[in-house]
Amino acid sequence: MAEVPYRFERTDEAADLQDRYRSLGPGEETDDLVSVAGRVMLVRPQGRLAFATLRDSSGQVQLFAPSAVTEDFEGFAKLSLGDWVGARGQVMTTRKGELSVQVHTWQLLAEARRSFGDKWKGVTDTETRFRQREVDLWANERSRQVLLLRSRVVSILRRRLEDRGFVEVETPVLHPIPGGALAKPFVTHHNALDIDLFLRIAPELYLKRLVVGGFDKVFEIGRVFRNEGLSPRHNPEFTMLELYQAYADYGDLAQLVEELVSQLALELCGTTSLTYGGRPLDLTPPWRRATMAELTSQSIGEAVDVHTPVDELRRRLSATGAEVDRSWGPGKLLLELYEKTTEPDLWGPVFVMDFPAEVSPLARRHRLDPELAERFEPIVAGRELGNAFSELVDPDDQRARFEGQALARAAGDEDAMVVDEDYLRALEYGLPPTGGLGIGIDRLVMLLADVANIRDVIAFPTLRPER
């Protein structure tokens, strides 16, 4: 194989050419010379002519190679599917009206040593799609569009938050103790310090320390890691938007969520009235607000809340077929009952408000009922899109909650938190009234792209090892 060049001077992308010359009629030629580059998707030698379809990141354009004009015509006609090519020539249309670049000179930029075969027709095998994403992206235009949509979601969210006065920050990925969420962490080891560290399960506690330090509005978009199973909704590493706003409560953040999500739908999909999984879904604000107790009571046909006797909650949860841990209090039992009987059927969008304080160790107690926390989850199309609360600002209450979590962890709950002395010390300097929000970027993209599996919206999802 001839040595490939170190660079190629490209003047135009395929989409630009298609747009600029769309008024050309069949069989027209121009004096415009251009350079294009991309992957060969189709080659059709026809005697002393050869046609090739060239695709770049913007779209595709035809290469038209007459033997009388094209240097090394024989080599061009022998190109393989998947080869990367750079071509220079004149803009024209064929007699059938196909916009083309009449090739004067061309260069092989990369040889496809593995045959794509019939994969150009679309890869349907899920293992191939996700293990060889580089093939999937060429074979399935839909895959590429989903990942482009993901990029735009993140970009628009950044812009919208900055327009509202939020400052983007970065916090550590390696944590000395796991904290900020109820989840099992990944453990790694730092050789120089000879200590174990944990890949973050949430950036929450560091972000709130920045609010203590005087940042009124902060956000971070980054990877978090949870040592959990794989499912259509779960990947061990995923992307979170987490933000904190001083002087706000969970009501302010509910309004922020519905505005951000509806604006994304409008900008990316052209409407807030979407279809997801074949069902209509209207994201137009305001979204419904209902308490966990109200929704669960409606679902099971009996009134329940955190004040329902524990034995009664155990009986009702057992009736769903779920295993009941005798250590669970009424708050945990109500949450389990809600998740088993209610959440999957909430099409929404709906804000599920007022979680039990027992299962919300970082949320402030409800101003009207101390057994509840000022916490909500936005549920859209039967799945949790995020989590938000009025932040717990009392260091004494926070210590008591941490200690309760530590007892649960000692009793075998691997998801429970530990006591974070650094964070408690920060709270003692004073955290003003603050609202905090986390949104799963992957699930948000799933919603806007109308896909059911989280692996479709992650470029390289975690997979089981190949045998």
N, C-alpha and C positions, 0 to 999 in steps of 0.2 A: 504494500500500500504506500502511495506517495505521502510524503510528509505533509501534514495538514498545517495551515497557516496559524500564526499566533493570534491574529485578529482578523476581522473582516469588517470593512466599512459599509454599513447598511444605511441607506438613505430613507427608506420608507418601510412601514409595516403594512401587512396585507389589508387590514381594515381601512387604513388611510387611503390606499389606492382604490379600494372598492367605493369608498365614499366620494373621492375626488373625481373619479372617471365614470360615475354611474350614468352619465348622460351620453356616453359614447354609443353610437349605433353599431350594428353588426358590420364587421369587415373594415372598421376604421383604424387608421394608424396615427400615432402622434410622433413628434420629434423629441418627446421627453424620455431621457435616459434615467433609469433608477437602478438601485441595488437592493435586493431582497435576500432574506436568509430564513431558513427554517428546516423542518423535517419533511421528507418526501413521503406523501401518503398514498400516492398512486403513480405508476409509470406505465405509459401506453406507447410503445414504439409502433409506428405505422409506415413502414418503408423508409423513405427519406425524411420523414417527420417523426418527432417524438413529443408527447405531451406528458407533463407531470403536474400533480397537485402538490403545492407547497403550503404547509401550514406553519404559522408562527403563533405567538401567544395571543395575537389579536384576531386571527381568522385565517382565511386561506385565499390563495390566488393561483391561477394556472401559469405554468411555465410552458412556453411554446418554442420548440427547438427545431428549426429547419436545418437540414444538413449543410445547405449552402451558406448559412450564416453563423451557425453555432460552432465554436472551436471545440475540438475533440468530441464531435457528435457521437461517435461510436461509444465512447466512455459514458456520455450522458445517457444514451439509450440503455446502457447496462446497469444503471443505478438500481440499488435494491430498496425495497420498502423499508422505511425507517432511517435511511441515510440522511445526514444533515448536509445541506447544500447552500452555498451562497451563489447568487446569479446576478449578472448585470446585463441590462438590455433596454429595449424600447417598449413603451407602453402601447398596447393595441387591443383590439378585440378580434376574435375569430369570426368566420362567416356565420357561426351559430350565435354570436353575440357574447361569447365568454371573455371576460376581461382577462388579459394575459400579459406576461412580460416575455417579449421575444428575446430569447437568450443569445447574447453575443459571446459572453465569456462566463464561465462558472468554475467553482472550486468545491471540492469535497471537504467539508468541515469536520465531519465525524462519520466513521463507518459503523453501521449497525451490525455488529457481529452476531447478535442473537436475532433470529428471525421472529418477527411479529406475527407471521403467518396470517391466519384469518382473524386475529385479534382486533384488526382495524374495524371489524364488523361489530365490535362491542364485546367486552369481557363480562360474562355473567357469573362465573364461578367466584363466590365470595372470598375464598381463600386466596385466589390469584389477585383479586381486586385489591385486597388490603395488604398482602405481603409484597406485591409488586406494584405499588401505587404509581410508579413511573410509567408502567404499561397502561394501567387503568386510566390515567389522565389523558393519554393519547387516544385510547379506544373509546372512552365514554365521555362525551362532552358534558353530560350532566354532572359528573364527578368534579370536573374542572370548574363548572359554574358554581357548585356548592362551596368550594374552597375560596373562590373569588368573593362570594357573598359573605363568607366568614370574615375575610379581610376587611370588607367594607363595614361590616357591623362594628368591628373593633375601632376602626378609624372614625366612624360617625359618633360612637359613644364617647371617645376621647374629646372630639370637638364639642359635643353637646355639654359635657361636664365642664370643660374649660370655659365655655361661654357662660356657665353658671357660677364661675369663680372658683371651681375646684382645682387643686394643684396635684399633679401626678407625682408620686413618690415611689421609691423602691425600698423594700424592707428585706431582711435576711430570709434566705431559703433554708439555710441550715440553722436549726433551733437547738438550744441546749436542753429544753424540755418540750414535749408536745403540748400544744395549747391552742385555744381559739375556736375549737370545735370538738364535737364528740366523734372521734374516729381513731382507728388504729394506725399508727405512723409507720413509715419505713425508717429503719435504723442504719446509720453508717458510722464510720470511725475516722476520727482525725488523728493521723499518726503523730504529728509534731506535738500536739497537746495531749495525746494519749487519752482522748475522751470520746465517748459515743455522742453522736449528734443525730438529730431527727429531721428528715425532710418535712417541710412545713405542711401541716394539714389546713392551715388558714393563716393569713397575715394579720388577723384582727388585733391581737394585743399590742403589736408594734405600732399599728396605725393609730390606735387610741393613745399611745404614749406620745405620738406626734401632736395630737390634739391637746394633750396636757402641755406640750411644749409651745403651744401658741398657733398651730396651724388650724384655722377654723374649718376648712373644707379640704379634705385629702381623699385621693383615690389611688388604687393600684390595680393594674390588670396584669395578672401573672399566673404561672403554673402553681398548682397545689397538688399534694400527693397523699393518697389515702390507701392503706394496705388492705384493700377490700376486693371482692369478687368482680368478675366481668359480667355485664348484662347489656341489653340494648340501651340502658340509661346510664351505665356506669363504666368508666375507664379509670384505672388506678392513678393516672395523672390527667388533670383537666385544668381548664382555664377559668379563673374567677375574676369578676370585677368586684372589688370591695371598696366601699366608700364610707366616710364618716363626716357628719355635719354638726358643728357645735350649735347650740341653742335650738335644736330641732328635736322632735320626737317621732315616734313611729307613724303617726298620722301624716306628718310632712313627707315621710319617705314613701308611704303608699301613693301619695299624689305624684311624687317624683318617678316611681316605677311605671305607673300607667302612662305618664307623659313620655318617658323615654321609649318605652316599648311601642306605643302607638306611633310616635314620630319615626322610629326605625321602620315600622311596617309601611308607613306612608311614603318614606323616602326610597325604600328598597323594593317594595311590592306595588306601590302606586295606590294603595288603599289600606284601610284598617279592617276591612271586611274580607277575611281570608278564608281559604278552605284548608283544613288539615286532616289528612287521612280520609278524605272524602266527605268530611262533615264541615258545615259552616262554623266559623269562629270569628266573632266580632270583637276587635280589640279597642274599639272606640271608648274613650273615657266618658264618664266615670265607671270604674269597675265595681261590681257588687262587693260589699263588705259584710261578713257574717262571722260570728264567733265559732270556734271549734265545737263548743258545747251545742250551739244551735244546729249546726250542720249535722253533727253526729246524732242528735236527738231526732232530727227529721229523717235521717237515713234508717235508723233502727225502729222508729215508731214509738220510742219511749224517751222520756226526759232523763238526761244524764248531764252531770257536770262534775267539777272537782269536789263538790260537797256531797255527792252521792256516796253512801256507805261503801267501804272498800269491798266487803263481801258481795254486794250487789254488782259492782263493777267487775269483780272476778268472774261472777256467774255469767254475765253478759259477754265478756271476752272469751270465756271457755266455750260458749255456745257457737262461736265462730270457727272453732277448731284450733284456735291458737293455743300455744303453751303459755301458761301463766306462772311467772316467777313470784314466789311468796314474798320476796323482799320489795316488790313494787308497791309504791304508794298510789293514792288515787290519781295523781297527775300522770304518772307513767301509764297506769291502766287506761285512763281516758285517751291518751295519745295512741296507744296500741289499738284501742277500739276504733278510733277515728281512722287510723291507717288501714285497718282491715276492712272496714265497712263503708267508708265514706270517700276518702281521697281519690281512689281510682275512678269513681263515677262523677267527679266534679269536672265538667267540661269547661266551665268558666267563660271568661276569666273571673276569678273571685279571690279576694283577699281573705284568707282564713286567719281571723284575728284572735288574740288573747289566749295564748298557749298556757298550759300549767307552768307555774314557777319551778316545779320539781324537775322539769326536763329542759329548763332554760337557764343554765347557771351563769350566763353573762348578761341576762336581760333584767331590766329594772322591774320591780314588782308593780302590778297594776295599781293605779291611783285609787281605784274603787274596791279592789279585792286583792289582798296580799297573797292569796293562794294562786293567783294568776300573774302572768308576766305580760308586759306591753310588747308583744311579739306577734309578727304575722309572717305567713308564707303566701306568696302569689301562686295560685294554682291555675295553670292553663293547659287545656287538653289533657286533664287527668294526671298531670305531673307537676312537681314542685319546680318553680323557675328560680326561686331565690329564698332568702331568709332575712328578716330585718327586725330590729327592736329599738325601743328606747333603752339606751345603754345604762347598765348598772354603774352608778357613780359613787356609791357608799363603800369605802374600803373595808369597813367592818362586816357588812353584809356580804361583800365579795369574798372575804376570807372565809366566812362561815360556809358559803356555797362551795368554794374550792375544797375545804376540808371534808364536806359531805361527798364531793366527787372522789377525793382521795380514798375515803373509806370504801366507796363502791369499787374503786379500782383494786384495792387490797383484797376485796371479796371476790375478785375474778372478772370484773367488767373491764375488758381491755380498751373499750372506747372512752372510758371516763377520764377526766382531767386530773392533773396533779396541782399542787399548790405552787403558784408562780410568784415568788417573793419579789422579783424585779417589777412585775406589773403592779403588785400591791403597793410597793414603795412609790411607784409613779402616781397611783390613785391618791396617796396621802398628800401629794402636792396639789391635788384638786383637779378633777375632771368636770368641766361645766356640763349642764344638760346637753346631751348629744344623742343623735340618731345614727344608727349604723345599718348598712345594707350590704348583702352579698348576692350577686346574680351569677348563675352558671352560664358562661358564654356559650359553651357547647350546646346546652339545651335551648338557649335562645336562638341559636342558628338552626337547630333542628326544627324549631317552630316556624321560623321564617322561610326555611327551605322546603318545608313539608316532607321531612324524612323521619323515619321511625327509629333508626338505629344510630347511636352516638358515633359509631365507627365511620359513618358516612361523612361526618363533619370534622373529623380529625385526620390530618394528612397521614400520619403513621400511628394508628391505634395500637395499643398493647394486645399481642396475640399469644396464644399458646405456642410453645416451641414446635417446629416441624419435626416430624418423626424421621 
